[in-house]
Amino acid sequence: WMGSDSDTNPREKRSLEDDPVDPGDEDKDKDKDDGDGDDNDEPTPKRPRVSDTTGPVKRYYKKKCALMFGYVGTLYQGLQQNKSATHTVEDVLEEGLRKAGAILPCDGHIGRLKWSRSARTDKGVHAAANVVSFMMVHGREGLIEDINRFIPSDCRVFAYRRTTNGFSAKQLCDRRRYCYLMPTSCFGSPSAAEVEEDTAPRPFIFTEEIRSKVQRVLNCFMGCKNFHNYTIAKSADDQSAKRYIQSFECSEPFMVEDMEFVRLTVLGQSFMLNQIRKMVAMTVMIVRDHDRLPGSVEDIMDATFAKRKYPLPKAPGTGLFLDHCFFTHYDATRGTTRGTLEFDEVKEQVEEFRMKRIFPEIARLEQKDHQCAGWVEIMTRHPIDYVGLLDVTAPPPVQNEEKEEGKQQVQESQIICEDRNPIAFVCNNQKVTIFTESQVSHRMGYAPYVHGFFTPLSPHFVVQSRPSYNATLRTYIQGKWVITLFVPIQALVQTQDTQC
């Protein structure tokens, strides 16, 4: 058909009578220009706009914003969302943002919104002013009130600020400020608590002299130091273990819920896992043992920063909370045009949330659980070996000290178990390790099959990894506890991978 004079495709030739007629075609033909050049043809009237009938419609766009919020972390399993945690702060915050319209249903997971947090907190740790950045639908009036209406009362959103598109709360946060509320009674020396039986114990008074001792220890943390002993899974040669502490101060004592506290405020660029809790624990122990130290405070603190690995105590996480995040460089360069991230307009709200929600919660948990007091009591029974810490020539106490003890005690256990029971029992202080026969004969190392412990007040063996097992204390031979384990016969069948 391409070479023919016809302008139509033969396959498309159909009779006009066979084509169905659309009732609307007649109106469309009337509106079409007939092509005669006549200007009297009236154009088709357009559909009226929404703005012509309902007024102007304002559109809200999704832009990168920084959101400041605070929370009481008692009921949450940390800040960050993860597969193992079922209830985190980001879970409830995301739900409130979606219900308020700040996050659209089509956005999917928050990772697609370039979500970034300035600081992460662990389980039970609070925050007075944390900052997250993400692509947010902003501009609507009353958005903050709507978000707070859809989230629990222990989590509050204070304000948000429009930022640059390349802003990241994690990368552009210059400094973080953490605070730790410690009861003043924890700084009391153990010798001061020893009184005669007929004499009532004297209440501990946190004097200015004790505060100067605390500040002397805190000054040793300032500067760029190697904090490999103040965290886990960090070697002395790891450059990431070096952190810069700008200030570390101890406040004057104050009362919260009929309890006296002091606030230890630390300001630094970044912190590692358990670093602040170990710094606080080392400060408390040195102040308590100040009169019995084998050397000066500075020598003991310098020994903790040396390359020699040494285990340090860790304070409870009850009194720790994130106080503020600083974006100094961003505020100096972009704050003049887009506004600073200090959020000066909501400082009173942040202070009110800190004083009325976080401080009373810390005092309530301490009065209820006595975590700090119980930790100090444990450290009194198991003090720090300052002599071993200062002795550079002494071999460092390695983490696998129990492994060497396990090898020796396994051989002694074989002598005790004269009936060649396929399970050998090894006791190390308060922990009992149960070895299978193949592990004892082939590995001869610390390869535990079942972990457990027994308490001095109860002769029952508590199994941690196998709750269905039950064991009772039997006798004490050659300085070791020998126990009898009651298990089904099927449990003693050995397999190739030494699992029953």
TIGU-522571 format. One line per field, with one value per residue (C-alpha): x, z, y; residue number from 1. Coordinates in steps of 0.02 Angstrom, whole numbers. Layout:
REM TIGU-522571
x <- (X / ...)
z <- (Z / ...)
y <- (Y / ...)
seq <- (NUM / ...)
This chain:
REM TIGU-522571
x <- (0 / 150 / 166 / -19 / -109 / -216 / -178 / -248 / -184 / -287 / -282 / -361 / -500 / -664 / -837 / -898 / -1059 / -964 / -883 / -979 / -1027 / -975 / -1107 / -970 / -893 / -1023 / -977 / -793 / -821 / -911 / -765 / -638 / -581 / -654 / -497 / -581 / -483 / -634 / -589 / -767 / -739 / -757 / -623 / -667 / -688 / -553 / -588 / -583 / -431 / -439 / -370 / -517 / -645 / -563 / -428 / -239 / -166 / 3 / 120 / 239 / 403 / 519 / 687 / 834 / 800 / 878 / 759 / 798 / 713 / 736 / 683 / 690 / 772 / 713 / 582 / 680 / 811 / 924 / 902 / 945 / 831 / 899 / 834 / 868 / 781 / 592 / 560 / 681 / 666 / 676 / 529 / 410 / 484 / 460 / 280 / 243 / 324 / 221 / 57 / 94 / 134 / 319 / 359 / 251 / 184 / 277 / 446 / 469 / 608 / 690 / 856 / 791 / 769 / 957 / 925 / 1074 / 1091 / 1216 / 1240 / 1185 / 1132 / 1125 / 984 / 920 / 1022 / 927 / 949 / 901 / 938 / 982 / 979 / 934 / 935 / 826 / 718 / 564 / 400 / 411 / 330 / 159 / 103 / 77 / 188 / 286 / 124 / 57 / 215 / 211 / 29 / 70 / 222 / 233 / 256 / 432 / 489 / 472 / 513 / 568 / 604 / 671 / 776 / 795 / 976 / 1080 / 1052 / 1220 / 1197 / 1230 / 1200 / 1332 / 1472 / 1447 / 1426 / 1585 / 1564 / 1451 / 1416 / 1366 / 1320 / 1321 / 1222 / 1314 / 1250 / 1371 / 1367 / 1465 / 1619 / 1630 / 1789 / 1766 / 1862 / 1741 / 1596 / 1679 / 1608 / 1583 / 1431 / 1358 / 1383 / 1261 / 1338 / 1375 / 1297 / 1420 / 1449 / 1515 / 1633 / 1731 / 1889 / 1811 / 1751 / 1930 / 1989 / 1858 / 1909 / 2091 / 2051 / 1940 / 2078 / 2184 / 2061 / 2075 / 2172 / 2206 / 2230 / 2231 / 2070 / 2094 / 2073 / 1910 / 1816 / 1806 / 1883 / 2015 / 2202 / 2332 / 2395 / 2222 / 2219 / 2030 / 2055 / 2129 / 1995 / 2002 / 1919 / 1896 / 1828 / 1772 / 1695 / 1611 / 1468 / 1420 / 1301 / 1114 / 956 / 841 / 695 / 774 / 940 / 1103 / 1190 / 1335 / 1338 / 1494 / 1494 / 1612 / 1634 / 1725 / 1726 / 1662 / 1655 / 1672 / 1567 / 1567 / 1702 / 1609 / 1548 / 1725 / 1792 / 1663 / 1699 / 1886 / 1854 / 1743 / 1864 / 2017 / 1926 / 1868 / 2042 / 2133 / 2216 / 2278 / 2347 / 2523 / 2566 / 2503 / 2338 / 2426 / 2539 / 2391 / 2292 / 2441 / 2457 / 2279 / 2325 / 2482 / 2491 / 2478 / 2306 / 2221 / 2037 / 1948 / 1781 / 1621 / 1491 / 1304 / 1218 / 1076 / 1141 / 1209 / 1120 / 1162 / 1152 / 1188 / 1261 / 1362 / 1377 / 1502 / 1578 / 1409 / 1336 / 1484 / 1469 / 1283 / 1201 / 1188 / 1075 / 979 / 986 / 1099 / 1072 / 1087 / 897 / 902 / 713 / 682 / 818 / 690 / 591 / 748 / 796 / 621 / 626 / 796 / 747 / 570 / 587 / 767 / 831 / 681 / 689 / 871 / 834 / 683 / 784 / 922 / 800 / 714 / 859 / 1011 / 1119 / 1257 / 1258 / 1262 / 1403 / 1507 / 1480 / 1543 / 1696 / 1733 / 1745 / 1845 / 1956 / 2072 / 2249 / 2340 / 2509 / 2487 / 2426 / 2583 / 2702 / 2752 / 2864 / 2724 / 2632 / 2464 / 2306 / 2243 / 2062 / 2084 / 2150 / 2007 / 2068 / 2232 / 2144 / 2022 / 2161 / 2236 / 2071 / 2010 / 2155 / 2117 / 1933 / 1978 / 2057 / 1904 / 1784 / 1846 / 1695 / 1745 / 1583 / 1570 / 1545 / 1679 / 1643 / 1764 / 1731 / 1810 / 1757 / 1571 / 1560 / 1549 / 1599 / 1541 / 1650 / 1602 / 1716 / 1773 / 1813 / 1917 / 2015 / 2040 / 2037 / 2104 / 2053 / 1917 / 1777 / 1626 / 1473 / 1361 / 1390 / 1316 / 1345 / 1292 / 1258 / 1331 / 1157 / 1081 / 1161 / 1070 / 1165 / 1091 / 1122 / 1128 / 1135 / 1029 / 880 / 804 / 950 / 948 / 1094 / 1125 / 1281 / 1360 / 1525 / 1688 / 1846 / 2023 / 1968 / 1837 / 1651 / 1596 / 1415 / 1294 / 1197 / 1027 / 992 / 903 / 1006 / 976 / 1069 / 1232 / 1238 / 1387 / 1385 / 1522 / 1510 / 1507 / 1326 / 1199)
z <- (0 / 16 / -175 / -207 / -221 / -72 / 89 / 202 / 254 / 179 / 346 / 426 / 295 / 378 / 331 / 417 / 453 / 554 / 669 / 829 / 853 / 1015 / 1075 / 1124 / 951 / 887 / 1020 / 984 / 798 / 835 / 937 / 803 / 680 / 508 / 425 / 321 / 402 / 487 / 655 / 718 / 779 / 969 / 1066 / 1187 / 1365 / 1483 / 1645 / 1791 / 1904 / 2086 / 2132 / 2044 / 2150 / 2318 / 2329 / 2313 / 2357 / 2445 / 2404 / 2531 / 2466 / 2538 / 2586 / 2697 / 2876 / 3049 / 3187 / 3373 / 3497 / 3672 / 3757 / 3917 / 3868 / 4011 / 3910 / 3747 / 3682 / 3620 / 3489 / 3324 / 3235 / 3220 / 3194 / 3371 / 3457 / 3454 / 3533 / 3495 / 3496 / 3307 / 3294 / 3388 / 3308 / 3132 / 3173 / 3234 / 3082 / 2964 / 3052 / 3055 / 2869 / 2884 / 2800 / 2655 / 2639 / 2474 / 2553 / 2619 / 2745 / 2828 / 2751 / 2584 / 2661 / 2696 / 2882 / 2990 / 3179 / 3268 / 3416 / 3462 / 3635 / 3709 / 3800 / 3948 / 3904 / 3893 / 3781 / 3815 / 3639 / 3499 / 3314 / 3161 / 2979 / 2839 / 2689 / 2771 / 2711 / 2800 / 2799 / 2870 / 3025 / 3180 / 3119 / 3283 / 3383 / 3270 / 3289 / 3478 / 3479 / 3393 / 3499 / 3684 / 3818 / 3860 / 3687 / 3632 / 3470 / 3500 / 3330 / 3155 / 3036 / 2847 / 2802 / 2646 / 2537 / 2582 / 2770 / 2876 / 3064 / 3095 / 2989 / 3025 / 3214 / 3287 / 3471 / 3586 / 3767 / 3887 / 4070 / 4208 / 4368 / 4508 / 4689 / 4804 / 4924 / 4796 / 4823 / 5008 / 5061 / 5122 / 5281 / 5322 / 5324 / 5454 / 5622 / 5787 / 5813 / 5947 / 5842 / 5707 / 5534 / 5493 / 5336 / 5197 / 5154 / 4983 / 5031 / 4922 / 4959 / 4883 / 4735 / 4705 / 4709 / 4580 / 4470 / 4483 / 4411 / 4276 / 4219 / 4176 / 4038 / 3946 / 3784 / 3651 / 3738 / 3691 / 3767 / 3711 / 3892 / 3908 / 3774 / 3701 / 3547 / 3527 / 3527 / 3582 / 3404 / 3336 / 3288 / 3309 / 3497 / 3512 / 3559 / 3604 / 3765 / 3771 / 3948 / 4094 / 4243 / 4406 / 4466 / 4642 / 4732 / 4708 / 4763 / 4651 / 4730 / 4904 / 4839 / 4820 / 4651 / 4560 / 4372 / 4278 / 4110 / 3972 / 3805 / 3663 / 3477 / 3486 / 3607 / 3594 / 3668 / 3860 / 3860 / 3969 / 4091 / 4116 / 4136 / 4271 / 4356 / 4361 / 4435 / 4573 / 4621 / 4627 / 4736 / 4854 / 4865 / 4865 / 5035 / 4991 / 4816 / 4789 / 4679 / 4623 / 4533 / 4374 / 4370 / 4389 / 4254 / 4135 / 4160 / 4095 / 3934 / 3905 / 3773 / 3906 / 3905 / 4075 / 4120 / 4198 / 4290 / 4209 / 4297 / 4274 / 4131 / 4238 / 4258 / 4082 / 3957 / 3799 / 3838 / 3675 / 3500 / 3422 / 3238 / 3254 / 3080 / 2994 / 3095 / 3049 / 2863 / 2832 / 2989 / 2928 / 2782 / 2842 / 3031 / 3161 / 3235 / 3414 / 3418 / 3537 / 3526 / 3615 / 3748 / 3885 / 3826 / 3823 / 3998 / 4061 / 3985 / 4064 / 4238 / 4246 / 4150 / 4142 / 4314 / 4410 / 4308 / 4354 / 4538 / 4533 / 4458 / 4585 / 4730 / 4659 / 4598 / 4688 / 4537 / 4580 / 4763 / 4721 / 4595 / 4725 / 4849 / 4722 / 4682 / 4868 / 4879 / 4716 / 4713 / 4572 / 4580 / 4570 / 4603 / 4454 / 4350 / 4388 / 4369 / 4187 / 4198 / 4260 / 4128 / 4087 / 4143 / 3978 / 3935 / 3912 / 4088 / 4115 / 3966 / 4049 / 4212 / 4115 / 4038 / 4207 / 4293 / 4155 / 4189 / 4375 / 4338 / 4247 / 4408 / 4510 / 4388 / 4420 / 4336 / 4171 / 4159 / 3985 / 4062 / 4166 / 4282 / 4308 / 4434 / 4423 / 4570 / 4542 / 4369 / 4330 / 4158 / 4095 / 3966 / 3855 / 3840 / 3664 / 3714 / 3861 / 3765 / 3599 / 3627 / 3805 / 3806 / 3860 / 3751 / 3865 / 3831 / 3964 / 4064 / 4234 / 4409 / 4587 / 4721 / 4897 / 4971 / 4871 / 4831 / 4665 / 4502 / 4382 / 4201 / 4079 / 3906 / 3941 / 4048 / 4043 / 4140 / 4330 / 4446 / 4633 / 4735 / 4796 / 4889 / 4899 / 4851 / 4832 / 4829 / 4693 / 4691 / 4622 / 4566 / 4504 / 4346 / 4316 / 4129 / 4019 / 3950 / 3774 / 3816 / 3843 / 3664 / 3579 / 3400 / 3282 / 3327 / 3515 / 3531 / 3630)
y <- (0 / 114 / 122 / 149 / 312 / 272 / 364 / 230 / 60 / -81 / -171 / -20 / -4 / -26 / 26 / 181 / 92 / -39 / 90 / 125 / 304 / 389 / 512 / 631 / 634 / 755 / 881 / 858 / 888 / 1048 / 1112 / 1072 / 1204 / 1172 / 1239 / 1372 / 1510 / 1584 / 1666 / 1655 / 1476 / 1480 / 1384 / 1246 / 1314 / 1249 / 1159 / 1282 / 1270 / 1223 / 1393 / 1476 / 1385 / 1349 / 1482 / 1464 / 1294 / 1291 / 1149 / 1073 / 1004 / 873 / 949 / 904 / 959 / 940 / 886 / 912 / 796 / 724 / 564 / 463 / 300 / 190 / 96 / 93 / -27 / 111 / 245 / 161 / 40 / -136 / -311 / -372 / -224 / -223 / -52 / 90 / 278 / 288 / 168 / 282 / 438 / 369 / 321 / 498 / 577 / 470 / 504 / 691 / 694 / 735 / 568 / 512 / 334 / 313 / 351 / 175 / 143 / 292 / 240 / 303 / 476 / 496 / 472 / 519 / 538 / 649 / 531 / 356 / 302 / 128 / 43 / 144 / 301 / 465 / 617 / 797 / 862 / 742 / 787 / 684 / 740 / 672 / 721 / 794 / 870 / 1038 / 1209 / 1167 / 1260 / 1157 / 1014 / 1000 / 993 / 856 / 751 / 765 / 714 / 549 / 499 / 448 / 580 / 519 / 574 / 756 / 847 / 1027 / 1105 / 1077 / 1180 / 1180 / 1134 / 1113 / 961 / 887 / 904 / 750 / 754 / 621 / 693 / 879 / 863 / 939 / 897 / 799 / 839 / 700 / 711 / 581 / 602 / 512 / 504 / 591 / 443 / 340 / 449 / 405 / 315 / 135 / 175 / 315 / 193 / 80 / 132 / 45 / -63 / 49 / 205 / 254 / 279 / 459 / 530 / 564 / 746 / 794 / 933 / 1051 / 951 / 794 / 895 / 955 / 773 / 727 / 872 / 822 / 651 / 724 / 840 / 689 / 641 / 806 / 814 / 684 / 516 / 333 / 263 / 83 / 24 / 120 / 23 / -151 / -232 / -96 / -125 / 1 / 21 / 61 / 244 / 251 / 227 / 402 / 527 / 712 / 770 / 958 / 976 / 868 / 956 / 912 / 1021 / 1067 / 947 / 972 / 883 / 782 / 687 / 695 / 627 / 721 / 710 / 786 / 809 / 755 / 845 / 788 / 876 / 791 / 760 / 581 / 437 / 249 / 111 / 114 / 249 / 375 / 242 / 179 / 354 / 389 / 222 / 256 / 428 / 361 / 222 / 335 / 461 / 325 / 247 / 414 / 388 / 213 / 243 / 174 / 323 / 491 / 512 / 569 / 415 / 296 / 385 / 386 / 198 / 175 / 267 / 165 / 28 / -105 / -185 / -181 / -213 / -63 / -57 / 8 / 114 / 81 / 169 / 236 / 413 / 440 / 552 / 650 / 835 / 928 / 912 / 1053 / 1101 / 1243 / 1237 / 1222 / 1366 / 1477 / 1444 / 1411 / 1474 / 1653 / 1607 / 1454 / 1477 / 1398 / 1226 / 1288 / 1306 / 1454 / 1475 / 1309 / 1312 / 1338 / 1186 / 1079 / 1135 / 1099 / 925 / 895 / 951 / 881 / 718 / 656 / 704 / 635 / 474 / 447 / 479 / 363 / 219 / 242 / 240 / 87 / -22 / 53 / 16 / 140 / 91 / -93 / -67 / 27 / -115 / -242 / -136 / -123 / -313 / -322 / -166 / -113 / -180 / -14 / -96 / -211 / -65 / 36 / -112 / -101 / -255 / -368 / -467 / -386 / -476 / -542 / -568 / -756 / -786 / -907 / -1009 / -1052 / -1094 / -1201 / -1305 / -1345 / -1378 / -1493 / -1611 / -1607 / -1639 / -1799 / -1863 / -1817 / -1901 / -2078 / -2157 / -2073 / -1981 / -1907 / -1736 / -1650 / -1504 / -1360 / -1223 / -1050 / -942 / -912 / -991 / -1177 / -1238 / -1407 / -1494 / -1638 / -1788 / -1746 / -1567 / -1626 / -1758 / -1669 / -1482 / -1473 / -1290 / -1172 / -1242 / -1234 / -1340 / -1266 / -1106 / -1077 / -1010 / -1043 / -914 / -924 / -910 / -1051 / -1221 / -1231 / -1227 / -1099 / -1142 / -996 / -1073 / -1229 / -1177 / -1351 / -1427 / -1438 / -1474 / -1473 / -1445 / -1608 / -1589 / -1492 / -1588 / -1520 / -1340 / -1369 / -1393 / -1561 / -1561 / -1692 / -1652 / -1731 / -1743 / -1870 / -2013 / -1949 / -1789 / -1884 / -1947 / -1867 / -1806 / -1753 / -1569 / -1606 / -1549 / -1650)
seq <- (1 / 2 / 3 / 4 / 5 / 6 / 7 / 8 / 9 / 10 / 11 / 12 / 13 / 14 / 15 / 16 / 17 / 18 / 19 / 20 / 21 / 22 / 23 / 24 / 25 / 26 / 27 / 28 / 29 / 30 / 31 / 32 / 33 / 34 / 35 / 36 / 37 / 38 / 39 / 40 / 41 / 42 / 43 / 44 / 45 / 46 / 47 / 48 / 49 / 50 / 51 / 52 / 53 / 54 / 55 / 56 / 57 / 58 / 59 / 60 / 61 / 62 / 63 / 64 / 65 / 66 / 67 / 68 / 69 / 70 / 71 / 72 / 73 / 74 / 75 / 76 / 77 / 78 / 79 / 80 / 81 / 82 / 83 / 84 / 85 / 86 / 87 / 88 / 89 / 90 / 91 / 92 / 93 / 94 / 95 / 96 / 97 / 98 / 99 / 100 / 101 / 102 / 103 / 104 / 105 / 106 / 107 / 108 / 109 / 110 / 111 / 112 / 113 / 114 / 115 / 116 / 117 / 118 / 119 / 120 / 121 / 122 / 123 / 124 / 125 / 126 / 127 / 128 / 129 / 130 / 131 / 132 / 133 / 134 / 135 / 136 / 137 / 138 / 139 / 140 / 141 / 142 / 143 / 144 / 145 / 146 / 147 / 148 / 149 / 150 / 151 / 152 / 153 / 154 / 155 / 156 / 157 / 158 / 159 / 160 / 161 / 162 / 163 / 164 / 165 / 166 / 167 / 168 / 169 / 170 / 171 / 172 / 173 / 174 / 175 / 176 / 177 / 178 / 179 / 180 / 181 / 182 / 183 / 184 / 185 / 186 / 187 / 188 / 189 / 190 / 191 / 192 / 193 / 194 / 195 / 196 / 197 / 198 / 199 / 200 / 201 / 202 / 203 / 204 / 205 / 206 / 207 / 208 / 209 / 210 / 211 / 212 / 213 / 214 / 215 / 216 / 217 / 218 / 219 / 220 / 221 / 222 / 223 / 224 / 225 / 226 / 227 / 228 / 229 / 230 / 231 / 232 / 233 / 234 / 235 / 236 / 237 / 238 / 239 / 240 / 241 / 242 / 243 / 244 / 245 / 246 / 247 / 248 / 249 / 250 / 251 / 252 / 253 / 254 / 255 / 256 / 257 / 258 / 259 / 260 / 261 / 262 / 263 / 264 / 265 / 266 / 267 / 268 / 269 / 270 / 271 / 272 / 273 / 274 / 275 / 276 / 277 / 278 / 279 / 280 / 281 / 282 / 283 / 284 / 285 / 286 / 287 / 288 / 289 / 290 / 291 / 292 / 293 / 294 / 295 / 296 / 297 / 298 / 299 / 300 / 301 / 302 / 303 / 304 / 305 / 306 / 307 / 308 / 309 / 310 / 311 / 312 / 313 / 314 / 315 / 316 / 317 / 318 / 319 / 320 / 321 / 322 / 323 / 324 / 325 / 326 / 327 / 328 / 329 / 330 / 331 / 332 / 333 / 334 / 335 / 336 / 337 / 338 / 339 / 340 / 341 / 342 / 343 / 344 / 345 / 346 / 347 / 348 / 349 / 350 / 351 / 352 / 353 / 354 / 355 / 356 / 357 / 358 / 359 / 360 / 361 / 362 / 363 / 364 / 365 / 366 / 367 / 368 / 369 / 370 / 371 / 372 / 373 / 374 / 375 / 376 / 377 / 378 / 379 / 380 / 381 / 382 / 383 / 384 / 385 / 386 / 387 / 388 / 389 / 390 / 391 / 392 / 393 / 394 / 395 / 396 / 397 / 398 / 399 / 400 / 401 / 402 / 403 / 404 / 405 / 406 / 407 / 408 / 409 / 410 / 411 / 412 / 413 / 414 / 415 / 416 / 417 / 418 / 419 / 420 / 421 / 422 / 423 / 424 / 425 / 426 / 427 / 428 / 429 / 430 / 431 / 432 / 433 / 434 / 435 / 436 / 437 / 438 / 439 / 440 / 441 / 442 / 443 / 444 / 445 / 446 / 447 / 448 / 449 / 450 / 451 / 452 / 453 / 454 / 455 / 456 / 457 / 458 / 459 / 460 / 461 / 462 / 463 / 464 / 465 / 466 / 467 / 468 / 469 / 470 / 471 / 472 / 473 / 474 / 475 / 476 / 477 / 478 / 479 / 480 / 481 / 482 / 483 / 484 / 485 / 486 / 487 / 488 / 489 / 490 / 491 / 492 / 493 / 494 / 495 / 496 / 497 / 498 / 499 / 500)
